[in-house]
Amino acid sequence: QVQLVESGGGLVQAGDSLRLSCAASGRRTAMGWFRQAPGNEREFVATISSGGGVTAYTDSVKGRFTISRDNAKNTVYLQMNSLKPEDTAIYYCAAGAYGMIKSNYPYWGQGTQVTVSS
């Protein structure tokens, strides 16, 4: 069993930065970040392997977002720079098998709201 708790969301202006954190308990797995805007499906944002050496991103965040992990602290981060209004969503941390599809991840956090004003 893996339990996940996200933090770090908030209200920012376009161009600002935020760092999301996801504290995990239980066995070490690959981790992912997904997001869901109102009326939209939950979509993939970024993923990182269990050791931290392999990452992948959706095209819309490449060059702006960085996923990382500190395994000593059992925490995964999503550094978000140059935020845009279209990044507004609830961001979810997930644990499971490395990849870009939701079904890879059996464990999910409760989500944290990110709102970017123009």
Secondary structure, 3 states (H helix, E strand, C coil): CCEEEEECCEEEECCCCEEEEEEEECCCCEEEEEEECCCCCCEEEEEECCCCCCEEECHHHCCCEEEEEECCCCEEEEEECCCCHHHCEEEEEEEECCCCCHHHCCEECCCEEEEEEC
